[in-house]
Amino acid sequence: MPIAVPVEKASPGFGDWRDELVTKGYTVVKGAVPRERALEYRDRAFQWLEGFPLGFDRNDVSTWKNEHLPVHVKGGMFHGYGFCHEEFLWDLRCEDGIIDAFAKVWGTDELITSFDGGSIMLPKRTDVKDGGKWEHMDQSLHRRGFYCCQGLVNLNDCGPEDGGLMVLEGSNKLVEEHFDIHGRESYKTWGPFDWYGFTEEQQQWFYDRGCKWTKVCAEPGDLILWDSRTMHYNVRPSGERDRVCTYICMAPASLLSDEDRIQRAECFANYRGTTHVPFAAVFSRAHEPVVRHDGKPCPHDTGVPRNLPKKSLKVLRLVGIEPY
C-alpha cells in the first residue's frame, strides 16, 4: 500500500510538538484556536442541538435524554443531519491555527480536509448504554508508514473526568511489527478500508512492550493530533462538564487522485460525510435518515445542514474543488 509521507519526514528531531507525535503517537497543539473563540464554537454546537423541535434545553438537565436530542452514537457522536457540513464545522476547519498545525505535519499548506462530524457529550446521562471501549486504529493493517494524521479540536475544558480521547501511547511504533509477527488476515469487503479493531488479546501484546493507556487532557482551542496507527477510543464524561469537540484530518492536496477529487466534490455538493482519511479509499455513505429510538426514521434528518457553509475560496480548496 502507498505511504503518504516519506518515512524520514516522520522521524523525530523537529524540536517541537511533532517529536511527541512521532514518539508517543499523539500530541496536543496548544491554542490552535483562541480560547474565547473556541468557547463560541461550543455555544454554536449547543445552538445546533437546541434548533431541533425536540425540547432540548442546555440549562434543563431533564431534557438531556435521547427523546430530546438528535440521533447520535457512543453517547454523543453526531454524523447525521448534514452535521459534517454545518457552517460552524467549516469555520473551524478554516481556522488559521488548525491549518498551520497540519501544514507543519505535512510540510505544505496546500491541504485538503476530511468531512468529519463531532461530539457533544452531556454528563450525568442515565439513558446511554455502555457500548464498550471499541479500541481501534483508523488505518488499514495492510498499510505501512505514517499515512494519516488525525485531529480533534477541543471546545471545552477537558480534564481527567470530562470524557475525551484515550490513546495507547507508543502503539503507533509497534503496529506494523505486530502484524508482521501475527499475520494480516483477509480484509472485509464493505465499510471503511482504513479501520481496524483490536481484541483484548492483541492489546496485551502491546502492554507487554510497555504501551499504556493515556487520557488526553486539553483546554478550549487545543488541537489534539495523533498518528492513525495509534490505538485509541473515546470515553463519556464522568464529571460535571460536557465534552464538545469536532474531528478534523488534513492531508496534502497533491495526494488526491482524479477519482478522489470527483468523489469529494460529490460529497460536498450533497452534504455527505467521509471517514478520517481525506484521500485514497474515500468512504462515504449515501444519505439515509437516521433511525430514532422508536425504530422510525427521524423526520428532521433531511441530510442538509441547518446552517449551510459559505463556499469561500479557502473552503473550496480544502474540499479539493479549487486548485492552490
Legacy VTK file of the C-alpha trace (Angstrom):
# vtk DataFile Version 3.0
C-alpha trace
ASCII
DATASET POLYDATA
POINTS 324 float
0.000 0.000 0.000
1.216 3.569 -0.621
2.897 5.584 2.099
1.527 9.115 2.247
4.672 10.767 3.576
8.318 9.629 3.325
9.430 7.852 6.488
12.229 10.343 7.086
9.654 13.130 7.420
8.027 11.198 10.240
11.249 10.863 12.244
11.907 12.775 15.496
14.224 15.769 15.535
11.906 18.725 14.882
12.367 20.313 18.300
8.645 20.913 18.792
5.388 19.004 19.350
5.979 16.946 16.197
8.599 14.919 18.082
5.915 13.820 20.557
3.578 12.965 17.690
6.248 10.611 16.321
7.461 9.050 19.592
4.223 8.826 21.590
1.778 8.682 18.710
-0.150 11.789 19.802
0.378 15.397 20.861
-1.554 18.478 21.983
-1.058 21.676 19.975
-1.876 24.394 22.483
-4.126 27.282 21.485
-4.629 26.386 17.835
-7.901 28.319 18.201
-8.052 31.205 20.712
-9.838 30.127 23.905
-12.730 32.604 23.714
-13.412 31.770 20.087
-13.328 28.045 20.898
-15.976 28.601 23.575
-18.065 30.472 20.995
-17.870 27.378 18.784
-19.073 25.314 21.757
-22.037 27.690 22.084
-22.813 27.247 18.375
-22.791 23.467 18.881
-25.418 23.815 21.625
-27.421 26.210 19.449
-27.461 23.446 16.834
-28.889 20.976 19.383
-31.485 23.481 20.576
-32.512 24.258 16.986
-34.344 20.932 16.660
-38.002 20.880 17.782
-37.277 18.113 20.274
-37.309 20.093 23.514
-33.605 20.085 24.353
-32.521 22.880 26.695
-28.876 23.089 27.730
-29.966 24.572 31.071
-32.511 21.827 31.880
-30.898 18.504 32.800
-34.239 16.729 32.456
-34.027 17.278 28.669
-30.604 15.639 28.366
-32.156 12.448 27.008
-32.430 10.666 23.668
-36.039 11.729 23.182
-34.986 15.397 23.215
-31.804 15.034 21.179
-30.924 14.378 17.541
-29.854 10.776 16.942
-26.247 10.060 17.882
-23.913 7.180 18.742
-21.440 6.466 21.557
-23.218 8.886 23.897
-22.867 11.983 21.737
-21.133 11.468 18.375
-23.134 13.107 15.562
-22.940 12.166 11.879
-26.480 12.568 10.504
-28.480 15.704 9.675
-25.760 17.007 7.342
-23.840 17.804 10.525
-20.446 17.230 8.879
-21.085 20.288 6.702
-22.596 22.631 9.280
-21.268 26.164 8.910
-19.538 26.185 12.301
-17.641 22.965 11.479
-16.390 24.519 8.255
-15.466 27.711 10.122
-13.351 25.559 12.439
-11.653 23.793 9.531
-10.751 27.208 8.117
-9.127 28.462 11.327
-5.569 29.529 10.550
-4.185 27.790 13.654
-5.704 24.463 12.589
-4.383 24.710 9.048
-0.951 25.841 10.282
-0.631 22.796 12.559
-1.387 20.339 9.758
0.923 22.311 7.462
3.725 21.692 9.976
2.990 17.966 9.949
2.992 17.650 6.171
5.441 20.366 5.146
2.871 22.165 2.975
-0.085 24.481 3.490
-1.798 23.213 0.331
-4.182 20.925 2.169
-7.496 19.125 1.883
-9.711 18.164 4.819
-11.873 15.250 5.872
-15.636 15.784 6.192
-15.887 14.576 9.776
-18.534 15.050 12.428
-18.153 15.910 16.086
-19.181 15.096 19.631
-21.449 16.809 22.118
-21.408 14.567 25.182
-23.505 15.572 28.169
-22.631 14.466 31.715
-24.953 12.677 34.131
-26.895 10.867 31.411
-28.679 7.725 32.544
-30.219 6.708 29.209
-26.991 5.820 27.400
-25.943 2.188 27.277
-22.243 1.449 27.612
-21.143 0.178 24.217
-17.669 -0.841 25.377
-14.282 0.683 24.689
-14.001 -0.172 20.929
-10.206 0.143 20.844
-9.193 0.679 17.237
-6.925 2.429 14.776
-8.097 4.333 11.707
-5.560 2.825 9.343
-5.679 -0.425 7.436
-3.406 -3.157 8.751
-2.253 -3.501 5.134
-0.705 -0.036 5.052
2.787 0.806 6.247
4.201 4.066 7.494
2.779 7.385 8.614
-0.320 7.626 6.458
-2.918 9.833 8.153
-2.728 12.457 10.887
-5.994 12.638 12.792
-7.149 15.707 14.659
-9.629 16.696 17.337
-10.403 20.326 18.179
-11.311 20.600 21.848
-14.058 23.167 22.594
-14.377 22.910 26.383
-12.068 22.316 29.318
-11.282 18.621 29.299
-9.747 17.111 32.430
-9.471 13.507 33.658
-13.219 13.221 34.424
-14.584 15.165 31.480
-14.649 12.484 28.844
-12.409 12.559 25.808
-9.732 10.731 23.897
-7.882 7.681 25.216
-4.682 6.701 23.391
-2.384 3.700 23.774
0.858 5.620 23.961
3.587 4.311 21.654
1.365 1.793 19.867
1.953 3.590 16.560
5.587 2.443 16.580
4.674 -1.219 17.124
1.612 -1.812 14.935
3.473 -2.974 11.842
5.698 -5.304 13.877
2.587 -6.786 15.500
1.039 -7.701 12.156
4.383 -8.832 10.703
4.535 -11.378 13.532
0.874 -12.361 13.798
-0.139 -12.027 10.155
-2.549 -9.911 8.182
-5.806 -11.754 7.656
-8.025 -11.199 4.639
-9.915 -7.936 4.837
-13.612 -7.067 4.924
-15.297 -6.193 1.654
-17.637 -3.466 2.944
-17.134 -0.399 5.073
-14.180 1.938 5.520
-10.908 0.369 4.443
-8.888 2.350 6.970
-10.229 0.950 10.260
-9.150 -1.937 12.461
-10.494 -3.030 15.859
-8.199 -4.741 18.389
-9.095 -7.597 20.728
-8.031 -7.760 24.378
-5.522 -10.460 23.479
-3.961 -8.290 20.786
-3.745 -5.349 23.180
-1.849 -7.458 25.717
0.970 -7.802 23.168
1.341 -4.015 23.241
1.117 -3.864 27.053
3.939 -6.395 27.280
6.101 -3.953 25.308
5.439 -1.000 27.591
2.422 0.686 25.991
-0.047 2.269 28.429
-3.452 3.893 28.004
-3.427 7.675 28.494
-6.374 10.057 28.838
-5.551 13.169 26.801
-6.497 16.352 28.665
-6.781 19.710 26.907
-8.212 23.235 27.067
-10.686 25.012 24.763
-8.987 25.667 21.434
-6.322 22.985 21.800
-5.837 20.678 18.822
-5.114 17.034 19.640
-3.252 15.271 16.841
-2.474 11.577 16.577
-0.930 9.115 14.153
-3.716 6.928 12.710
-1.694 3.866 13.716
-2.134 4.852 17.375
-4.753 2.695 19.080
-7.495 4.848 20.607
-11.127 5.195 21.678
-13.223 7.795 23.485
-14.887 7.942 26.897
-18.005 9.802 28.017
-17.922 12.448 30.756
-17.971 11.106 34.308
-17.667 14.516 35.980
-19.692 17.726 35.761
-18.625 19.165 32.400
-19.853 18.424 28.887
-17.419 17.284 26.212
-17.643 19.186 22.928
-15.212 18.649 20.072
-15.010 18.277 16.331
-12.850 15.903 14.308
-10.557 17.239 11.580
-7.959 15.430 9.478
-5.962 17.224 6.800
-3.510 15.957 4.196
-1.644 17.371 1.181
-3.890 18.186 -1.786
-1.209 16.638 -4.008
-2.245 13.186 -2.746
-5.687 13.443 -4.367
-6.327 11.292 -7.402
-8.777 12.457 -10.059
-11.251 9.898 -8.726
-10.826 11.195 -5.154
-11.401 14.759 -6.311
-14.643 13.860 -8.102
-15.930 11.833 -5.164
-15.129 14.578 -2.650
-16.862 17.186 -4.819
-19.979 14.979 -4.887
-19.837 14.545 -1.095
-19.567 18.303 -0.597
-22.409 19.040 -3.030
-24.661 16.511 -1.282
-23.517 17.283 2.296
-22.200 13.782 2.895
-19.535 12.941 5.432
-16.403 10.893 4.925
-14.092 8.833 7.077
-10.982 10.397 8.599
-8.613 9.857 5.672
-9.343 12.660 3.161
-7.694 10.898 0.194
-7.454 7.360 -1.231
-10.145 4.805 -0.370
-12.546 7.665 0.417
-15.584 6.089 2.060
-18.933 7.868 2.174
-22.498 6.611 2.530
-25.463 7.948 0.580
-27.871 9.800 2.848
-30.458 7.811 4.737
-32.369 9.387 7.643
-31.043 8.238 10.995
-33.380 5.987 12.978
-34.786 7.183 16.286
-35.104 5.063 19.432
-38.673 4.110 18.435
-37.336 2.442 15.280
-38.673 5.132 12.929
-36.597 7.394 10.634
-36.018 10.839 12.121
-38.188 13.324 10.185
-35.700 16.106 10.974
-32.805 14.394 9.170
-33.047 15.716 5.616
-29.321 15.291 5.076
-28.997 19.072 4.633
-27.213 21.211 7.256
-29.363 23.629 9.231
-26.774 26.348 8.562
-25.134 25.981 5.158
-21.379 26.583 4.847
-20.085 29.559 2.892
-18.361 28.462 -0.316
-15.262 30.622 0.101
-12.061 30.022 -1.849
-10.471 28.565 1.300
-13.361 26.113 1.713
-13.308 25.061 -1.938
-9.557 24.472 -1.776
-9.933 22.350 1.361
-12.603 20.340 -0.492
-10.318 19.897 -3.484
-12.587 21.629 -5.985
-10.373 24.685 -6.493
-6.611 24.295 -7.066
-3.964 26.024 -4.993
LINES 1 325
324 0 1 2 3 4 5 6 7 8 9 10 11 12 13 14 15 16 17 18 19 20 21 22 23 24 25 26 27 28 29 30 31 32 33 34 35 36 37 38 39 40 41 42 43 44 45 46 47 48 49 50 51 52 53 54 55 56 57 58 59 60 61 62 63 64 65 66 67 68 69 70 71 72 73 74 75 76 77 78 79 80 81 82 83 84 85 86 87 88 89 90 91 92 93 94 95 96 97 98 99 100 101 102 103 104 105 106 107 108 109 110 111 112 113 114 115 116 117 118 119 120 121 122 123 124 125 126 127 128 129 130 131 132 133 134 135 136 137 138 139 140 141 142 143 144 145 146 147 148 149 150 151 152 153 154 155 156 157 158 159 160 161 162 163 164 165 166 167 168 169 170 171 172 173 174 175 176 177 178 179 180 181 182 183 184 185 186 187 188 189 190 191 192 193 194 195 196 197 198 199 200 201 202 203 204 205 206 207 208 209 210 211 212 213 214 215 216 217 218 219 220 221 222 223 224 225 226 227 228 229 230 231 232 233 234 235 236 237 238 239 240 241 242 243 244 245 246 247 248 249 250 251 252 253 254 255 256 257 258 259 260 261 262 263 264 265 266 267 268 269 270 271 272 273 274 275 276 277 278 279 280 281 282 283 284 285 286 287 288 289 290 291 292 293 294 295 296 297 298 299 300 301 302 303 304 305 306 307 308 309 310 311 312 313 314 315 316 317 318 319 320 321 322 323
